[in-house]
Amino acid sequence: MRIAFIGLGNMGAPMARNLIKAGHQLNLFDLNKTVLAELAELGGQVSASPRDAAASSELVITMLPAAAHVRAVYLNEDDGVLAGIRPGTPTLDCSTIDPQTARDVSKAAAAKGVDMGDAPVSGGTGGAAAGTLTFMVGASTELFATLKPVLEQMGRNIVHCGEVGTGQIAKICNNLLLGISMIGVSEAMALGNALGIDTKVLAGIINSSTGRCWSSDTYNPWPGIIETAPASRGYTGGFGAELMLKDLGLATEAARQAHQPVILGAVAQQLYQAMSLRGEGGKDFSAIVEGYRKKD
């Protein structure tokens, strides 16, 4: 299949590599010329614009940083995807954005005879490279059936969440909980340390008791607890705090629009905002624990 893949950042590039390895022909577009050259060496075709990439493709996939980029890539009247795409070509945005933008752009696509879905991902850069991502897909039943075989070449868990926009809802709700749970684990670990218990003993108790969660047993923020966690390598790699801040902002804004209280989510957003203002936004989000630790 000839696929337009637009947006080749830390997530998009390995996803595109997996599609090339699976035998697809890719029309590629990104502002990063270096990654374009690397993927061209693997067999990808570099396109001059999103419009150019979409024009001859049988499927369009985008993976972009924010809602403003999604709107620009699809809706630009001169160079956007919808300016060049053929009616009937399925389209999927894998960015993490607000549900309303996903619905708005999908509506504009429908006016061009294009069925569009949203499918934000979970699994991080490691999952993108390994092809083990989870895709949370908001799309019609027919579009989901078309997309699933392609998504299975980039991910392990492909979930149909409902109509367009529901993929984004699933993603922001999950990451809202993740941000809150990481803060909770950080507070518990820091309190235990301050009171004098061995943190490895405490982590072992939590992970065999009712406090157990992914943030404690797989991604524990305390250094030396989980060898593979960012905490054991100076909070490098993983899921950046700025990205967590972005997702919490999406969740709290969506909650505002729905008149739904997210009290802990709002507090979590402020804590990550403070972390960003301290210049620590480039660290993994689990570095939020450093705000609770006594300085040596």
C-alpha positions in Angstrom: 0.0 0.0 0.0 1.2 3.5 -0.7 0.9 5.5 2.6 1.5 9.2 3.2 3.2 9.6 6.6 3.4 13.1 7.8 5.2 14.0 11.1 8.4 12.1 11.7 9.4 13.0 15.2 10.4 10.7 18.1 7.3 8.7 17.6 6.5 9.1 14.0 9.9 8.1 12.6 10.0 4.6 14.2 6.4 4.1 13.2 7.2 4.9 9.6 10.2 2.6 9.7 8.0 -0.3 10.8 5.7 0.4 7.9 8.6 0.5 5.4 9.9 -2.8 6.9 6.4 -4.3 6.4 6.6 -3.6 2.7 4.6 -0.4 2.3 5.6 2.4 0.0 5.7 5.6 2.0 5.3 9.2 0.9 7.1 11.2 3.6 6.8 14.7 4.9 8.5 16.5 7.8 10.4 19.7 8.4 13.4 17.7 9.7 15.5 17.0 6.6 17.8 14.7 8.5 15.1 12.2 9.4 13.7 12.4 5.9 17.1 11.5 4.4 17.4 8.5 6.8 14.0 7.2 5.9 14.6 7.8 2.2 17.6 5.5 2.5 15.2 2.8 3.7 13.0 3.2 0.6 10.7 6.1 1.6 9.8 8.8 -0.9 10.3 12.4 0.2 7.4 14.7 -0.5 7.4 18.5 -1.0 4.4 19.2 1.2 1.5 17.4 3.0 -0.6 18.0 -0.2 2.1 16.3 -2.3 2.3 13.4 0.1 -1.4 12.8 0.2 -2.1 13.2 -3.6 -1.0 9.8 -4.7 -1.5 7.8 -1.5 -4.1 5.1 -0.6 -3.9 6.0 3.1 -2.8 9.1 5.0 -1.3 8.9 8.6 -0.2 11.9 10.6 1.7 12.1 13.9 2.1 15.8 14.9 3.0 17.7 18.1 -0.2 19.6 18.8 -3.7 20.6 17.6 -2.5 23.7 15.8 -0.2 21.5 13.7 -3.0 19.1 12.9 -5.2 21.9 11.7 -2.4 23.4 9.6 -1.4 20.1 8.0 -4.9 19.2 7.1 -6.7 22.5 6.4 -4.1 24.7 4.7 -5.8 25.7 1.5 -2.6 25.6 -0.5 -0.4 22.8 0.9 -2.7 20.9 3.3 -3.7 17.2 3.1 -7.3 18.0 2.2 -6.1 20.2 -0.7 -4.5 17.3 -2.5 -6.2 14.1 -1.2 -8.4 12.0 -3.5 -12.0 11.5 -2.3 -12.4 8.1 -0.6 -8.8 8.0 0.7 -8.9 6.9 4.4 -7.1 9.2 6.8 -5.8 8.8 10.4 -4.3 11.3 12.8 -2.2 9.7 15.6 -1.4 12.9 17.4 -2.5 13.5 20.9 -4.8 16.5 20.7 -8.2 17.7 22.1 -11.3 15.7 21.1 -13.0 18.8 19.5 -10.1 19.4 17.1 -10.2 15.8 16.0 -14.0 16.2 15.3 -13.6 19.5 13.6 -10.9 18.3 11.2 -12.8 15.1 10.6 -15.9 17.1 9.6 -13.8 19.2 7.2 -12.4 15.9 5.7 -15.9 14.5 5.3 -16.9 17.5 3.3 -14.1 16.5 0.9 -15.4 12.9 0.7 -12.7 11.6 3.1 -13.3 9.4 6.1 -11.0 10.4 8.9 -10.3 8.9 12.3 -8.1 9.6 15.4 -5.8 7.1 17.0 -3.5 8.5 19.7 -1.0 6.0 21.0 0.5 4.7 24.2 3.8 2.9 24.7 6.4 5.6 24.2 9.4 5.7 21.9 10.4 2.1 22.9 7.0 0.8 21.9 7.1 2.8 18.6 10.5 1.2 17.8 9.4 -2.3 18.8 6.1 -2.1 17.1 4.2 -2.8 20.3 2.2 0.4 20.6 -1.4 0.6 21.8 -3.7 2.5 19.4 -6.9 4.1 20.8 -9.0 4.5 17.6 -11.9 6.8 17.2 -13.4 6.0 13.8 -16.5 4.5 12.0 -16.7 0.7 12.1 -15.9 0.6 8.4 -12.8 2.8 8.7 -11.6 0.9 11.7 -11.7 -2.4 9.7 -9.7 -0.7 7.0 -7.1 0.7 9.4 -6.6 -2.2 11.7 -4.3 -4.4 9.5 -2.0 -1.4 9.0 -2.0 -0.4 12.7 -1.1 -4.0 13.6 2.2 -3.5 11.8 3.0 -0.7 14.3 1.3 -1.8 17.4 0.2 -4.8 19.5 -3.1 -3.6 21.0 -5.6 -2.0 18.6 -8.7 -0.8 20.4 -11.8 0.6 18.7 -13.0 3.3 21.2 -16.0 4.5 19.2 -16.7 7.3 16.8 -14.1 10.0 15.9 -12.8 11.8 18.9 -13.2 9.0 21.3 -9.6 7.9 20.8 -8.5 11.3 22.1 -10.9 11.0 25.1 -9.4 7.6 26.0 -5.9 9.0 25.8 -6.4 12.1 27.9 -8.3 10.2 30.6 -5.5 7.6 30.8 -2.8 10.2 31.0 -4.7 12.2 33.5 -4.7 9.2 35.8 -1.1 8.5 35.0 0.0 12.0 36.0 -1.9 11.8 39.2 -0.7 8.3 40.1 2.9 9.3 39.6 2.6 12.2 42.0 0.9 9.9 44.6 3.7 7.3 44.3 6.3 10.1 44.6 4.7 11.5 47.8 4.5 8.0 49.3 8.1 7.1 48.5 9.4 10.5 49.7 7.5 10.2 52.9 8.8 6.7 53.6 12.3 7.9 53.0 11.9 10.9 55.3 10.5 8.7 58.1 13.4 6.2 57.8 12.2 3.1 56.0 14.4 1.5 53.3 12.9 2.7 50.0 13.4 -0.8 48.4 11.5 -2.4 51.3 8.7 0.2 51.0 8.5 -0.3 47.2 8.2 -4.0 47.7 5.4 -3.6 50.2 3.5 -1.2 48.0 3.9 -3.5 45.0 2.4 -6.4 46.9 -0.3 -4.4 48.5 -3.3 -2.2 47.7 -1.2 0.8 46.6 0.3 -1.1 43.7 0.0 0.6 40.3 2.1 1.0 37.1 3.8 4.1 38.5 5.0 2.0 41.4 5.8 -1.4 40.0 7.1 -0.6 36.5 8.1 3.1 36.5 8.9 3.8 40.1 10.2 7.4 40.4 12.6 6.6 43.2 16.2 6.0 42.0 17.5 2.4 42.3 14.1 0.7 42.6 13.4 -0.3 39.0 16.6 -0.7 36.9 14.9 0.0 33.6 13.0 3.1 34.9 14.2 6.6 34.0 14.8 7.2 37.7 17.8 4.9 37.5 19.4 6.9 34.6 19.0 10.4 35.8 15.4 10.8 34.5 16.5 10.8 30.9 14.5 9.2 28.1 11.0 8.0 28.6 8.0 10.4 28.6 9.0 14.0 29.0 7.4 16.2 31.7 6.5 18.8 29.1 4.5 16.1 27.3 2.7 15.2 30.5 2.0 18.9 31.1 0.5 19.1 27.6 -1.7 16.1 28.2 -2.9 17.3 31.5 -3.7 20.7 29.9 -5.8 18.8 27.3 -7.6 16.9 30.0 -8.4 19.9 32.2 -9.6 22.0 29.2 -11.8 19.2 28.0 -13.2 18.9 31.5 -13.9 22.6 31.6 -15.8 22.3 28.3 -17.8 19.4 29.8 -18.4 21.1 33.1 -16.8 18.1 34.8 -14.6 18.6 37.9 -11.1 17.1 37.7 -9.7 18.5 41.0 -6.7 16.2 41.3 -6.0 16.6 37.6 -5.9 20.4 38.0 -3.4 20.1 41.0 -1.3 17.7 39.0 -1.2 20.1 36.1 0.0 22.9 38.4 2.8 20.7 39.9 4.0 19.8 36.4 3.8 23.5 35.4 6.0 24.4 38.4 8.4 21.7 37.3 8.5 23.2 33.8 9.2 26.7 35.2 12.1 25.3 37.1 13.7 24.3 33.8 13.1 20.6 34.3 10.5 20.0 31.6 13.0 18.0 29.5 13.3 15.3 32.2 11.1 12.3 32.4 7.8 13.0 34.1 8.7 10.8 37.0 11.3 13.4 38.0 8.3 15.1 39.7 9.5 13.2 42.8 12.5 15.5 43.0 10.2 18.2 44.3 9.5 16.0 47.4 13.1 15.0 48.1 15.3 16.7 50.6 18.4 18.2 48.9 21.7 16.9 50.1 
